[in-house]
Amino acid sequence: MVQPYWPVRALFLFLLVLIFNGCATVTETAQTETTEPEVTATEAPEATEAPETATMESAETAEVTPTAPEEVAQAPEPVTIPTVPELITIFKGHPHTNYRHAMGQYALYIGTVLDAKYDTAKNTLTIASETEEGLTCVFNQDGQLLSEPGEERAEPEALQAACEPLVAELYEALSE
């Protein structure tokens, strides 16, 4: 019994047609891309003008101005740090924050940087620095800075200024 070969033959002819049609269009486009317009005598630049040569003195006094957009340094956008009540809301809902049922606290430890805890019974956020200073900042739920019992703090403005980087660092850790 003879096998029908017409499907194979039809496929072969179809491929040949595609190849020849494809090659014709590729060579036509290649020829049109490589042809350059001829320059006439009226369009040619004058060769009598000599280009200016830079001297070493003019190169030293010339200011360098960047022309490309990549060369212009762009200032990073300032990060807006939320208020402490907003930070508490973010802190309680963050997936890396652990809730300790026995103590009623949300806790997050960022290795060798800071330790943050939110006590649900006292409604206070405690941020302790793990650096050399060992600064501890305690905020109530309204965002007011509280002093630790038994500690005497000289200036609340200085303490507020010292606690702002800790709040910013906690927010940065929560936003990652």
N, C-alpha and C positions, 0 to 999 in steps of 0.2 A: 504494500500500500504506500502511495506517495503522500508525503507530508505537504500540506498547503504552505507555501512560502510567500504568499502575497502579503501578509501583514508585515513580515520582515522587510520585504522589498519596498512597501509603501513607506515604512518608517525610514528606511535608508534614503529614499528619494526626498522625503520631507526634510531630513537633516541636511542633505546637499543643497536644497533650495535655501534653507535658512543660512547656511554657511556662505553661499555665494552672495546672497542679498546683504548679509551683514558685512561681508568684506567690502562690497562696493560702497556702502555708506560710510564705512570707517575710512577708506582711502579718500573718498571725496571730502570728508570733513578734515582729514589731515592735510590735504592739499590747500584747502581754504584757510586753515589756520596758519600755515607756514608762509603764505604769500604776504609780503610786506609792501605797503604802498611806496610808490616811487617818489623820491624827493625831487622837486623841480628847482630850478635856479632861483625862483622868487621866494621859495620857502627855506632855502638853505641859510644857515646863520653865517654872518660875516666873519671871515677868518682874520680880519685886520685888528679886531679888538683882542688885546692880550689880557689874560686873566691876572688878577691881583695876586701877588705872592705875599705871604705873611712873613714878617721878620720875627726874630726871637723877642725883640722888645715889645712888639705889638701883641704877641701871644701872652706875655706875662701880664700885661695891663688889661687885656680883654676879659670881660666877665663871661662866665659860662652860664648860659641859660638853657634849661632843658626844653626841648621842643616836643618830644614824644610824651604821650599821656602816661606811659609806664614809668617815666623818669620822675614825674612829679610825685613827691611823697604826700600821701593823704593821711590826715590825722585820724586816728581811730575814733569811732563814734563813742561818746561817753555812755557808760553803763549807768542806768538809773536804778538805784537801789530802792526797793520798796520800804515802806514804813515797817516798824516792828510788828504791829498787828497783822499786816499782810504777810510778813515773813513767818509769823506763828502759824497762819493758815496754810502756807506752803509747806512749812516744816511738818505739821501734823499729817498732811496728805501725801508726803513724799514716799516713794516705794522703798528707799534705803533707810528710812527712819524706823526704829524698832519701838514697839509699844510694850512696856513692861507692866503686866496686869497687877503684880504684887505691889509695886510702888506707885502705880498710876502715873507713869511717866512715859513720854516719848523721848527717845535718845538717839543720838547720832554721834559717832566718834570718827573723826577724820584724823588718821594716824599721824602722830607727832605734830599736828597743827592745832586742832581745837576739839573740844568736847562740848556738845550742845545738848541741853535737856529742857523739856517743857513739862512742868509739874501741873497736872490737871487739878489737884486739890488746892494748890496755892495760886494757880493761874499765873505762873512766872516762867519766863524763859531765861535760862542760865547758859551763858557762853563762857567757857573757860579756855584760856590760851594755854597751849602746851609748850610754848617757847620759854625762853629764859625769864621774861618778865613775870610770867605766871599770873596774868591779869584775869580777873573774873568779873563779868558784867551780868547783872541781874535786871531784867525788865519785867514790868507787870503786863497784863494783857492789853493795856491802853498804850504801851510803848514808853512809859516813863521809866527812867533809870532809877533803880532802888539801891540802897546801900546795904551791904551785908551786916547782920547784927554783930556788934562788938568791934566793927571797923570804923575808924575815923577817916573821913575823906575830906581833904582840904578844899578842893574846888570842884563843884559839879560840872563846870564847863570843861575843865581839863579831863575829867573822867569821861564825859560825853565824847570829847575828841579822841580819847584813847580807845573807846569802845566802838567807834564808827568803823575802823578797819576790821574788827572782828565780825561785825554785822555784815559788812561787805564780803568778807571771806566766807561766811556761812551761806550767804545768798549765792555766791559764785559756785560753791560746792553743791548747792541744791539745784542750780540751773544746768548742771552738766548732765 
